[in-house]
Amino acid sequence: MTRNRASAKKAGTRFETSIVGYLADQVDDRIERRARNGGKDRGDIGGVRAPGGGRIVLEAKNVTRLNLAGWAAEAEVERGNDDALAGLIVHKRHGNANPADQWVTCTLRELVALLTGERPAGEA
């Protein structure tokens, strides 16, 4: 069966919901799916915080083709919109429905921000 817009949207919602459920159970029950904000989108999942308290934007993707560069650019825009510490991509590991086994991808810049609690010097 091929995907149409409605089935893709439903799959994305299901994926986001599973990720939110897992993170809420394991990390913080205030983690939730975010409402769409049009041009000022602040990521798919909100309420995620770094150990030092900085917000983390999560962009969730349930697609068959990788587009890491495009997704990273999207996460960076959303991180800026949210004035967050870091933006991470959570993407579907096909053939595995367990939310704990899904992939998380970020740039080294985002990893530095998570590890140090601040954006690298000279970078907003």
C-alpha positions as CSV (number, residue, x, y, z in Angstrom):
1,M,0.0,0.0,0.0
2,T,1.4,3.4,-1.0
3,R,1.3,6.3,1.4
4,N,-0.9,9.3,0.7
5,R,-0.9,12.6,2.7
6,A,-3.5,11.4,5.2
7,S,-1.8,8.0,5.9
8,A,1.6,9.7,6.2
9,K,0.1,12.3,8.7
10,K,-1.5,9.4,10.7
11,A,1.8,7.5,10.8
12,G,3.6,10.6,11.9
13,T,1.1,11.3,14.7
14,R,1.4,7.7,15.8
15,F,5.2,7.9,15.8
16,E,5.2,11.2,17.7
17,T,2.7,9.8,20.3
18,S,4.9,6.7,20.9
19,I,8.0,8.8,21.4
20,V,6.2,11.2,23.7
21,G,4.8,8.3,25.7
22,Y,8.2,6.7,26.2
23,L,9.9,10.0,27.1
24,A,7.1,11.0,29.5
25,D,7.4,7.6,31.3
26,Q,11.2,7.6,31.4
27,V,12.1,11.3,31.8
28,D,9.4,13.8,32.6
29,D,5.6,13.5,32.4
30,R,5.4,17.1,31.1
31,I,6.8,16.0,27.7
32,E,4.1,16.4,25.1
33,R,3.3,16.7,21.4
34,R,3.3,20.3,20.3
35,A,0.6,22.0,18.3
36,R,1.7,23.2,14.8
37,N,2.7,26.9,14.7
38,G,3.1,27.4,11.0
39,G,6.2,29.5,10.1
40,K,7.1,29.7,13.8
41,D,7.2,25.9,14.4
42,R,9.0,25.1,17.6
43,G,9.4,21.3,17.0
44,D,7.2,18.3,17.2
45,I,7.8,17.4,20.9
46,G,8.0,19.9,23.8
47,G,8.8,19.8,27.4
48,V,12.2,18.2,26.9
49,R,15.0,19.7,29.0
50,A,18.7,19.2,29.3
51,P,20.1,18.4,32.7
52,G,21.0,22.1,33.2
53,G,17.5,23.1,32.3
54,G,17.8,24.3,28.7
55,R,15.0,23.4,26.4
56,I,15.6,20.8,23.7
57,V,13.6,20.8,20.4
58,L,12.7,17.3,19.1
59,E,11.8,17.0,15.4
60,A,10.2,13.6,14.8
61,K,10.3,11.9,11.4
62,N,8.6,8.7,10.3
63,V,9.7,8.3,6.6
64,T,11.4,5.7,4.5
65,R,14.1,8.0,3.0
66,L,16.7,9.7,5.1
67,N,17.1,13.4,4.7
68,L,19.5,14.2,7.6
69,A,20.7,17.6,6.1
70,G,17.1,18.8,5.5
71,W,15.9,17.6,8.9
72,A,18.9,19.2,10.7
73,A,18.2,22.5,9.0
74,E,14.5,22.2,10.0
75,A,15.5,21.3,13.6
76,E,17.9,24.3,13.7
77,V,15.1,26.7,12.6
78,E,12.8,25.3,15.2
79,R,15.5,25.5,17.8
80,G,15.9,29.2,17.0
81,N,12.1,29.7,17.1
82,D,12.0,28.2,20.6
83,D,15.2,29.8,21.8
84,A,16.2,26.3,22.8
85,L,19.6,24.9,23.7
86,A,19.6,22.2,21.1
87,G,17.6,20.6,18.3
88,L,17.6,16.8,17.8
89,I,16.0,14.6,15.2
90,V,14.1,11.5,16.3
91,H,13.6,9.2,13.3
92,K,11.9,5.9,12.7
93,R,13.9,2.7,12.8
94,H,11.8,0.7,10.4
95,G,11.0,-2.8,11.3
96,N,11.2,-1.9,15.0
97,A,8.2,-0.3,16.8
98,N,9.8,0.0,20.2
99,P,10.1,3.7,20.9
100,A,13.3,3.1,22.9
101,D,15.0,1.7,19.8
102,Q,14.3,4.7,17.5
103,W,17.2,6.7,16.1
104,V,18.3,10.1,17.5
105,T,20.5,12.3,15.3
106,C,22.1,15.6,15.8
107,T,25.1,17.7,14.7
108,L,28.2,17.8,16.8
109,R,27.3,21.4,17.7
110,E,24.1,20.1,19.3
111,L,26.0,17.5,21.2
112,V,28.4,20.1,22.5
113,A,25.4,22.2,23.6
114,L,23.9,19.2,25.4
115,L,27.2,18.2,27.1
116,T,28.2,21.7,28.2
117,G,24.7,23.3,28.7
118,E,25.4,26.2,26.3
119,R,25.8,26.8,22.6
120,P,29.4,26.7,21.3
121,A,31.2,30.0,21.5
122,G,30.3,32.4,18.7
123,E,27.1,30.4,17.8
124,A,23.6,31.5,18.7
